[in-house]
Amino acid sequence: MNSHPLKGTFQPEELRSLQKIYNEITPQRRNP
């Protein structure tokens, strides 16, 4: 499965870290 090069490049743990950082750098738009 070579649909996306990024898929499989990052480990689940790294993905969680990136997701956390992404949530920190991105503005919180959940609250109205």
mmCIF entry with sequence, helices, sheets and N, C-alpha, C, O atoms, coordinates in Angstrom:
data_MODEL
# 
_entry.id   MODEL 
# 
_entity.id                         1 
_entity.type                       polymer 
_entity.pdbx_number_of_molecules   1 
# 
_entity_poly.entity_id                      1 
_entity_poly.type                           'polypeptide(L)' 
_entity_poly.nstd_linkage                   no 
_entity_poly.nstd_monomer                   no 
_entity_poly.pdbx_seq_one_letter_code       MNSHPLKGTFQPEELRSLQKIYNEITPQRRNP 
_entity_poly.pdbx_seq_one_letter_code_can   MNSHPLKGTFQPEELRSLQKIYNEITPQRRNP 
_entity_poly.pdbx_strand_id                 A 
# 
loop_
_entity_poly_seq.entity_id 
_entity_poly_seq.num 
_entity_poly_seq.mon_id 
_entity_poly_seq.hetero 
1 1  MET n 
1 2  ASN n 
1 3  SER n 
1 4  HIS n 
1 5  PRO n 
1 6  LEU n 
1 7  LYS n 
1 8  GLY n 
1 9  THR n 
1 10 PHE n 
1 11 GLN n 
1 12 PRO n 
1 13 GLU n 
1 14 GLU n 
1 15 LEU n 
1 16 ARG n 
1 17 SER n 
1 18 LEU n 
1 19 GLN n 
1 20 LYS n 
1 21 ILE n 
1 22 TYR n 
1 23 ASN n 
1 24 GLU n 
1 25 ILE n 
1 26 THR n 
1 27 PRO n 
1 28 GLN n 
1 29 ARG n 
1 30 ARG n 
1 31 ASN n 
1 32 PRO n 
# 
_struct_asym.id          A 
_struct_asym.entity_id   1 
# 
_struct_conf.conf_type_id            HELX_P 
_struct_conf.id                      HELX_P1 
_struct_conf.pdbx_PDB_helix_id       AA1 
_struct_conf.beg_label_comp_id       PRO 
_struct_conf.beg_label_asym_id       A 
_struct_conf.beg_label_seq_id        12 
_struct_conf.pdbx_beg_PDB_ins_code   ? 
_struct_conf.end_label_comp_id       ILE 
_struct_conf.end_label_asym_id       A 
_struct_conf.end_label_seq_id        25 
_struct_conf.pdbx_end_PDB_ins_code   ? 
_struct_conf.beg_auth_comp_id        PRO 
_struct_conf.beg_auth_asym_id        A 
_struct_conf.beg_auth_seq_id         12 
_struct_conf.end_auth_comp_id        ILE 
_struct_conf.end_auth_asym_id        A 
_struct_conf.end_auth_seq_id         25 
_struct_conf.pdbx_PDB_helix_class    1 
_struct_conf.details                 ? 
_struct_conf.pdbx_PDB_helix_length   14 
# 
_struct_conf_type.id          HELX_P 
_struct_conf_type.criteria    ? 
_struct_conf_type.reference   ? 
# 
loop_
_atom_site.group_PDB 
_atom_site.id 
_atom_site.type_symbol 
_atom_site.label_atom_id 
_atom_site.label_alt_id 
_atom_site.label_comp_id 
_atom_site.label_asym_id 
_atom_site.label_entity_id 
_atom_site.label_seq_id 
_atom_site.pdbx_PDB_ins_code 
_atom_site.Cartn_x 
_atom_site.Cartn_y 
_atom_site.Cartn_z 
_atom_site.occupancy 
_atom_site.B_iso_or_equiv 
_atom_site.pdbx_formal_charge 
_atom_site.auth_seq_id 
_atom_site.auth_comp_id 
_atom_site.auth_asym_id 
_atom_site.auth_atom_id 
_atom_site.pdbx_PDB_model_num 
ATOM 1   N N  . MET A 1 1  ? 0.839   -1.206 0.000  1.00 0.00 ? 1  MET A N  1 
ATOM 2   C CA . MET A 1 1  ? 0.000   0.000  0.000  1.00 0.00 ? 1  MET A CA 1 
ATOM 3   C C  . MET A 1 1  ? 0.875   1.258  0.000  1.00 0.00 ? 1  MET A C  1 
ATOM 4   O O  . MET A 1 1  ? 1.380   1.670  1.045  1.00 0.00 ? 1  MET A O  1 
ATOM 5   N N  . ASN A 1 2  ? 1.046   1.847  -1.148 1.00 0.00 ? 2  ASN A N  1 
ATOM 6   C CA . ASN A 1 2  ? 1.837   3.073  -1.236 1.00 0.00 ? 2  ASN A CA 1 
ATOM 7   C C  . ASN A 1 2  ? 0.944   4.239  -1.607 1.00 0.00 ? 2  ASN A C  1 
ATOM 8   O O  . ASN A 1 2  ? 1.301   5.066  -2.446 1.00 0.00 ? 2  ASN A O  1 
ATOM 9   N N  . SER A 1 3  ? -0.233  4.301  -0.972 1.00 0.00 ? 3  SER A N  1 
ATOM 10  C CA . SER A 1 3  ? -1.172  5.384  -1.275 1.00 0.00 ? 3  SER A CA 1 
ATOM 11  C C  . SER A 1 3  ? -0.585  6.714  -0.829 1.00 0.00 ? 3  SER A C  1 
ATOM 12  O O  . SER A 1 3  ? -0.581  7.692  -1.578 1.00 0.00 ? 3  SER A O  1 
ATOM 13  N N  . HIS A 1 4  ? -0.082  6.733  0.421  1.00 0.00 ? 4  HIS A N  1 
ATOM 14  C CA . HIS A 1 4  ? 0.496   7.967  0.951  1.00 0.00 ? 4  HIS A CA 1 
ATOM 15  C C  . HIS A 1 4  ? 1.884   7.678  1.502  1.00 0.00 ? 4  HIS A C  1 
ATOM 16  O O  . HIS A 1 4  ? 2.049   6.777  2.324  1.00 0.00 ? 4  HIS A O  1 
ATOM 17  N N  . PRO A 1 5  ? 2.883   8.433  1.060  1.00 0.00 ? 5  PRO A N  1 
ATOM 18  C CA . PRO A 1 5  ? 4.262   8.251  1.539  1.00 0.00 ? 5  PRO A CA 1 
ATOM 19  C C  . PRO A 1 5  ? 4.378   8.472  3.042  1.00 0.00 ? 5  PRO A C  1 
ATOM 20  O O  . PRO A 1 5  ? 5.188   7.834  3.716  1.00 0.00 ? 5  PRO A O  1 
ATOM 21  N N  . LEU A 1 6  ? 3.547   9.396  3.563  1.00 0.00 ? 6  LEU A N  1 
ATOM 22  C CA . LEU A 1 6  ? 3.614   9.714  4.990  1.00 0.00 ? 6  LEU A CA 1 
ATOM 23  C C  . LEU A 1 6  ? 3.091   8.562  5.823  1.00 0.00 ? 6  LEU A C  1 
ATOM 24  O O  . LEU A 1 6  ? 3.464   8.413  6.986  1.00 0.00 ? 6  LEU A O  1 
ATOM 25  N N  . LYS A 1 7  ? 2.227   7.745  5.233  1.00 0.00 ? 7  LYS A N  1 
ATOM 26  C CA . LYS A 1 7  ? 1.622   6.648  5.991  1.00 0.00 ? 7  LYS A CA 1 
ATOM 27  C C  . LYS A 1 7  ? 2.681   5.579  6.267  1.00 0.00 ? 7  LYS A C  1 
ATOM 28  O O  . LYS A 1 7  ? 3.257   5.008  5.341  1.00 0.00 ? 7  LYS A O  1 
ATOM 29  N N  . GLY A 1 8  ? 2.924   5.323  7.530  1.00 0.00 ? 8  GLY A N  1 
ATOM 30  C CA . GLY A 1 8  ? 3.895   4.308  7.893  1.00 0.00 ? 8  GLY A CA 1 
ATOM 31  C C  . GLY A 1 8  ? 5.257   4.916  8.187  1.00 0.00 ? 8  GLY A C  1 
ATOM 32  O O  . GLY A 1 8  ? 6.150   4.235  8.692  1.00 0.00 ? 8  GLY A O  1 
ATOM 33  N N  . THR A 1 9  ? 5.417   6.198  7.871  1.00 0.00 ? 9  THR A N  1 
ATOM 34  C CA . THR A 1 9  ? 6.692   6.857  8.129  1.00 0.00 ? 9  THR A CA 1 
ATOM 35  C C  . THR A 1 9  ? 6.830   7.177  9.611  1.00 0.00 ? 9  THR A C  1 
ATOM 36  O O  . THR A 1 9  ? 7.899   7.012  10.198 1.00 0.00 ? 9  THR A O  1 
ATOM 37  N N  . PHE A 1 10 ? 5.744   7.632  10.202 1.00 0.00 ? 10 PHE A N  1 
ATOM 38  C CA . PHE A 1 10 ? 5.762   7.976  11.620 1.00 0.00 ? 10 PHE A CA 1 
ATOM 39  C C  . PHE A 1 10 ? 5.181   6.838  12.447 1.00 0.00 ? 10 PHE A C  1 
ATOM 40  O O  . PHE A 1 10 ? 4.208   6.199  12.048 1.00 0.00 ? 10 PHE A O  1 
ATOM 41  N N  . GLN A 1 11 ? 5.780   6.597  13.588 1.00 0.00 ? 11 GLN A N  1 
ATOM 42  C CA . GLN A 1 11 ? 5.276   5.579  14.501 1.00 0.00 ? 11 GLN A CA 1 
ATOM 43  C C  . GLN A 1 11 ? 4.079   6.131  15.261 1.00 0.00 ? 11 GLN A C  1 
ATOM 44  O O  . GLN A 1 11 ? 3.944   7.346  15.402 1.00 0.00 ? 11 GLN A O  1 
ATOM 45  N N  . PRO A 1 12 ? 3.202   5.246  15.756 1.00 0.00 ? 12 PRO A N  1 
ATOM 46  C CA . PRO A 1 12 ? 2.011   5.675  16.515 1.00 0.00 ? 12 PRO A CA 1 
ATOM 47  C C  . PRO A 1 12 ? 2.373   6.636  17.643 1.00 0.00 ? 12 PRO A C  1 
ATOM 48  O O  . PRO A 1 12 ? 1.650   7.597  17.905 1.00 0.00 ? 12 PRO A O  1 
ATOM 49  N N  . GLU A 1 13 ? 3.494   6.371  18.307 1.00 0.00 ? 13 GLU A N  1 
ATOM 50  C CA . GLU A 1 13 ? 3.910   7.247  19.409 1.00 0.00 ? 13 GLU A CA 1 
ATOM 51  C C  . GLU A 1 13 ? 4.293   8.620  18.877 1.00 0.00 ? 13 GLU A C  1 
ATOM 52  O O  . GLU A 1 13 ? 3.930   9.642  19.459 1.00 0.00 ? 13 GLU A O  1 
ATOM 53  N N  . GLU A 1 14 ? 5.030   8.641  17.766 1.00 0.00 ? 14 GLU A N  1 
ATOM 54  C CA . GLU A 1 14 ? 5.434   9.919  17.178 1.00 0.00 ? 14 GLU A CA 1 
ATOM 55  C C  . GLU A 1 14 ? 4.223   10.660 16.655 1.00 0.00 ? 14 GLU A C  1 
ATOM 56  O O  . GLU A 1 14 ? 4.149   11.887 16.732 1.00 0.00 ? 14 GLU A O  1 
ATOM 57  N N  . LEU A 1 15 ? 3.267   9.902  16.119 1.00 0.00 ? 15 LEU A N  1 
ATOM 58  C CA . LEU A 1 15 ? 2.046   10.512 15.604 1.00 0.00 ? 15 LEU A CA 1 
ATOM 59  C C  . LEU A 1 15 ? 1.312   11.207 16.730 1.00 0.00 ? 15 LEU A C  1 
ATOM 60  O O  . LEU A 1 15 ? 0.779   12.301 16.546 1.00 0.00 ? 15 LEU A O  1 
ATOM 61  N N  . ARG A 1 16 ? 1.280   10.578 17.901 1.00 0.00 ? 16 ARG A N  1 
ATOM 62  C CA . ARG A 1 16 ? 0.607   11.199 19.056 1.00 0.00 ? 16 ARG A CA 1 
ATOM 63  C C  . ARG A 1 16 ? 1.322   12.477 19.449 1.00 0.00 ? 16 ARG A C  1 
ATOM 64  O O  . ARG A 1 16 ? 0.680   13.478 19.767 1.00 0.00 ? 16 ARG A O  1 
ATOM 65  N N  . SER A 1 17 ? 2.639   12.448 19.429 1.00 0.00 ? 17 SER A N  1 
ATOM 66  C CA . SER A 1 17 ? 3.415   13.640 19.790 1.00 0.00 ? 17 SER A CA 1 
ATOM 67  C C  . SER A 1 17 ? 3.152   14.756 18.797 1.00 0.00 ? 17 SER A C  1 
ATOM 68  O O  . SER A 1 17 ? 2.948   15.907 19.183 1.00 0.00 ? 17 SER A O  1 
ATOM 69  N N  . LEU A 1 18 ? 3.157   14.406 17.503 1.00 0.00 ? 18 LEU A N  1 
ATOM 70  C CA . LEU A 1 18 ? 2.903   15.415 16.474 1.00 0.00 ? 18 LEU A CA 1 
ATOM 71  C C  . LEU A 1 18 ? 1.502   15.970 16.613 1.00 0.00 ? 18 LEU A C  1 
ATOM 72  O O  . LEU A 1 18 ? 1.280   17.169 16.440 1.00 0.00 ? 18 LEU A O  1 
ATOM 73  N N  . GLN A 1 19 ? 0.549   15.092 16.928 1.00 0.00 ? 19 GLN A N  1 
ATOM 74  C CA . GLN A 1 19 ? -0.836  15.538 17.089 1.00 0.00 ? 19 GLN A CA 1 
ATOM 75  C C  . GLN A 1 19 ? -0.941  16.505 18.261 1.00 0.00 ? 19 GLN A C  1 
ATOM 76  O O  . GLN A 1 19 ? -1.644  17.513 18.185 1.00 0.00 ? 19 GLN A O  1 
ATOM 77  N N  . LYS A 1 20 ? -0.238  16.190 19.343 1.00 0.00 ? 20 LYS A N  1 
ATOM 78  C CA . LYS A 1 20 ? -0.273  17.059 20.520 1.00 0.00 ? 20 LYS A CA 1 
ATOM 79  C C  . LYS A 1 20 ? 0.338   18.416 20.190 1.00 0.00 ? 20 LYS A C  1 
ATOM 80  O O  . LYS A 1 20 ? -0.225  19.456 20.532 1.00 0.00 ? 20 LYS A O  1 
ATOM 81  N N  . ILE A 1 21 ? 1.492   18.400 19.525 1.00 0.00 ? 21 ILE A N  1 
ATOM 82  C CA . ILE A 1 21 ? 2.145   19.653 19.142 1.00 0.00 ? 21 ILE A CA 1 
ATOM 83  C C  . ILE A 1 21 ? 1.267   20.438 18.192 1.00 0.00 ? 21 ILE A C  1 
ATOM 84  O O  . ILE A 1 21 ? 1.155   21.660 18.296 1.00 0.00 ? 21 ILE A O  1 
ATOM 85  N N  . TYR A 1 22 ? 0.644   19.726 17.263 1.00 0.00 ? 22 TYR A N  1 
ATOM 86  C CA . TYR A 1 22 ? -0.229  20.388 16.287 1.00 0.00 ? 22 TYR A CA 1 
ATOM 87  C C  . TYR A 1 22 ? -1.385  21.070 16.996 1.00 0.00 ? 22 TYR A C  1 
ATOM 88  O O  . TYR A 1 22 ? -1.777  22.179 16.635 1.00 0.00 ? 22 TYR A O  1 
ATOM 89  N N  . ASN A 1 23 ? -1.929  20.403 18.008 1.00 0.00 ? 23 ASN A N  1 
ATOM 90  C CA . ASN A 1 23 ? -3.041  20.987 18.766 1.00 0.00 ? 23 ASN A CA 1 
ATOM 91  C C  . ASN A 1 23 ? -2.573  22.199 19.567 1.00 0.00 ? 23 ASN A C  1 
ATOM 92  O O  . ASN A 1 23 ? -3.342  23.129 19.813 1.00 0.00 ? 23 ASN A O  1 
ATOM 93  N N  . GLU A 1 24 ? -1.300  22.176 19.970 1.00 0.00 ? 24 GLU A N  1 
ATOM 94  C CA . GLU A 1 24 ? -0.779  23.300 20.754 1.00 0.00 ? 24 GLU A CA 1 
ATOM 95  C C  . GLU A 1 24 ? -0.521  24.510 19.865 1.00 0.00 ? 24 GLU A C  1 
ATOM 96  O O  . GLU A 1 24 ? -0.818  25.643 20.244 1.00 0.00 ? 24 GLU A O  1 
ATOM 97  N N  . ILE A 1 25 ? 0.035   24.262 18.674 1.00 0.00 ? 25 ILE A N  1 
ATOM 98  C CA . ILE A 1 25 ? 0.362   25.381 17.782 1.00 0.00 ? 25 ILE A CA 1 
ATOM 99  C C  . ILE A 1 25 ? -0.876  25.925 17.093 1.00 0.00 ? 25 ILE A C  1 
ATOM 100 O O  . ILE A 1 25 ? -0.919  27.095 16.712 1.00 0.00 ? 25 ILE A O  1 
ATOM 101 N N  . THR A 1 26 ? -1.883  25.075 16.932 1.00 0.00 ? 26 THR A N  1 
ATOM 102 C CA . THR A 1 26 ? -3.105  25.532 16.265 1.00 0.00 ? 26 THR A CA 1 
ATOM 103 C C  . THR A 1 26 ? -4.054  26.151 17.278 1.00 0.00 ? 26 THR A C  1 
ATOM 104 O O  . THR A 1 26 ? -4.163  25.673 18.407 1.00 0.00 ? 26 THR A O  1 
ATOM 105 N N  . PRO A 1 27 ? -4.743  27.220 16.875 1.00 0.00 ? 27 PRO A N  1 
ATOM 106 C CA . PRO A 1 27 ? -5.689  27.894 17.771 1.00 0.00 ? 27 PRO A CA 1 
ATOM 107 C C  . PRO A 1 27 ? -6.875  26.993 18.110 1.00 0.00 ? 27 PRO A C  1 
ATOM 108 O O  . PRO A 1 27 ? -7.378  26.259 17.260 1.00 0.00 ? 27 PRO A O  1 
ATOM 109 N N  . GLN A 1 28 ? -7.302  27.062 19.346 1.00 0.00 ? 28 GLN A N  1 
ATOM 110 C CA . GLN A 1 28 ? -8.440  26.252 19.776 1.00 0.00 ? 28 GLN A CA 1 
ATOM 111 C C  . GLN A 1 28 ? -9.733  26.850 19.240 1.00 0.00 ? 28 GLN A C  1 
ATOM 112 O O  . GLN A 1 28 ? -10.160 27.921 19.673 1.00 0.00 ? 28 GLN A O  1 
ATOM 113 N N  . ARG A 1 29 ? -10.351 26.151 18.295 1.00 0.00 ? 29 ARG A N  1 
ATOM 114 C CA . ARG A 1 29 ? -11.597 26.655 17.714 1.00 0.00 ? 29 ARG A CA 1 
ATOM 115 C C  . ARG A 1 29 ? -12.789 25.841 18.191 1.00 0.00 ? 29 ARG A C  1 
ATOM 116 O O  . ARG A 1 29 ? -13.893 25.969 17.661 1.00 0.00 ? 29 ARG A O  1 
ATOM 117 N N  . ARG A 1 30 ? -12.555 24.995 19.205 1.00 0.00 ? 30 ARG A N  1 
ATOM 118 C CA . ARG A 1 30 ? -13.655 24.175 19.726 1.00 0.00 ? 30 ARG A CA 1 
ATOM 119 C C  . ARG A 1 30 ? -14.621 25.043 20.521 1.00 0.00 ? 30 ARG A C  1 
ATOM 120 O O  . ARG A 1 30 ? -15.836 24.857 20.470 1.00 0.00 ? 30 ARG A O  1 
ATOM 121 N N  . ASN A 1 31 ? -14.052 25.994 21.255 1.00 0.00 ? 31 ASN A N  1 
ATOM 122 C CA . ASN A 1 31 ? -14.907 26.886 22.049 1.00 0.00 ? 31 ASN A CA 1 
ATOM 123 C C  . ASN A 1 31 ? -15.408 28.036 21.192 1.00 0.00 ? 31 ASN A C  1 
ATOM 124 O O  . ASN A 1 31 ? -14.606 28.709 20.543 1.00 0.00 ? 31 ASN A O  1 
ATOM 125 N N  . PRO A 1 32 ? -16.699 28.277 21.174 1.00 0.00 ? 32 PRO A N  1 
ATOM 126 C CA . PRO A 1 32 ? -17.291 29.347 20.374 1.00 0.00 ? 32 PRO A CA 1 
ATOM 127 C C  . PRO A 1 32 ? -16.921 30.737 20.897 1.00 0.00 ? 32 PRO A C  1 
ATOM 128 O O  . PRO A 1 32 ? -17.344 31.743 20.328 1.00 0.00 ? 32 PRO A O  1 
# 
